[in-house]
Amino acid sequence: MYQGDTIRLKVHFNNINGQSVDPTDIKLTIYKNDKTKIEEIAIKDSDKKSVGVYFYDYVPASELNEFIFEFAGSVNNKPILARAKVEVKFI
């Protein structure tokens, strides 16, 4: 992705049997590469595309060269999460 652009961060939550699930209390956390938390965003129903599939349109701070994002929630009182790294380039 390019600095100053909007990126759509996406997640597809699946249970241990591979079935799509809707967690409760979903949060998106953005980290610097050194795992320092930058911000935490509550994911709403309007951020849901289908069962288990959520997204958030994010504009990273201009000083970031890369960042880690984490979608996390709870299914049957157990944590469920997904993480990925995004590289941010000027050119």
C-alpha positions as CSV (number, residue, x, y, z in Angstrom):
1,M,0.0,0.0,0.0
2,Y,1.0,3.6,-0.5
3,Q,1.5,6.3,2.2
4,G,-1.6,8.4,2.4
5,D,-3.9,5.8,0.9
6,T,-6.8,4.0,2.5
7,I,-6.5,0.2,3.0
8,R,-9.3,-2.1,3.6
9,L,-8.3,-4.5,6.4
10,K,-10.2,-7.7,6.3
11,V,-10.7,-10.8,8.4
12,H,-12.6,-14.1,8.1
13,F,-13.2,-15.8,11.4
14,N,-13.5,-19.6,11.3
15,N,-13.9,-22.0,14.2
16,I,-11.7,-25.1,14.6
17,N,-13.9,-27.0,12.2
18,G,-13.4,-24.4,9.5
19,Q,-17.0,-23.0,9.8
20,S,-17.5,-19.2,9.6
21,V,-18.4,-17.7,13.0
22,D,-19.3,-14.3,14.3
23,P,-17.3,-13.4,17.4
24,T,-18.5,-11.0,20.1
25,D,-16.7,-7.9,21.2
26,I,-14.6,-7.6,18.0
27,K,-11.7,-5.2,18.2
28,L,-9.1,-4.1,15.6
29,T,-5.7,-3.3,17.1
30,I,-3.0,-1.6,15.2
31,Y,0.6,-2.1,16.3
32,K,4.0,-0.7,15.2
33,N,6.5,-3.3,13.9
34,D,8.0,-3.5,17.5
35,K,4.5,-4.6,18.9
36,T,3.8,-1.2,20.4
37,K,0.1,-0.6,20.3
38,I,-0.9,2.5,18.2
39,E,-4.7,2.3,18.5
40,E,-7.7,0.1,19.2
41,I,-10.9,0.3,17.2
42,A,-14.2,-1.3,18.1
43,I,-15.7,-3.2,15.1
44,K,-19.4,-2.6,14.5
45,D,-22.2,-4.4,12.7
46,S,-21.8,-2.0,9.8
47,D,-18.2,-3.4,9.4
48,K,-19.6,-6.9,8.7
49,K,-19.7,-8.2,5.2
50,S,-21.1,-11.7,5.9
51,V,-21.0,-14.4,8.5
52,G,-17.5,-14.3,10.0
53,V,-16.2,-11.7,7.5
54,Y,-15.4,-8.2,8.7
55,F,-13.5,-5.2,7.4
56,Y,-12.3,-1.8,8.4
57,D,-11.1,1.0,6.1
58,Y,-7.9,2.4,7.7
59,V,-5.5,5.2,6.9
60,P,-2.2,4.6,8.6
61,A,-0.1,7.4,10.0
62,S,2.3,8.8,7.5
63,E,5.4,8.0,9.6
64,L,4.7,4.2,9.4
65,N,6.7,2.1,7.0
66,E,4.8,-1.0,8.1
67,F,2.3,-2.0,10.7
68,I,0.7,-5.1,12.2
69,F,-3.1,-5.3,12.5
70,E,-5.0,-7.7,14.7
71,F,-8.7,-8.5,14.6
72,A,-9.7,-10.2,17.9
73,G,-13.0,-11.3,19.6
74,S,-14.5,-14.1,21.5
75,V,-16.4,-17.2,20.5
76,N,-18.0,-19.4,23.2
77,N,-16.0,-17.4,25.8
78,K,-12.7,-18.3,24.1
79,P,-10.4,-15.9,22.2
80,I,-10.2,-15.9,18.4
81,L,-7.9,-13.7,16.5
82,A,-6.0,-13.0,13.2
83,R,-2.9,-10.9,12.6
84,A,-1.1,-9.7,9.5
85,K,1.6,-7.2,8.5
86,V,1.2,-4.4,6.0
87,E,4.1,-2.7,4.3
88,V,3.6,1.0,3.6
89,K,5.6,2.5,0.6
90,F,5.9,6.0,-0.7
91,I,6.6,4.7,-4.3
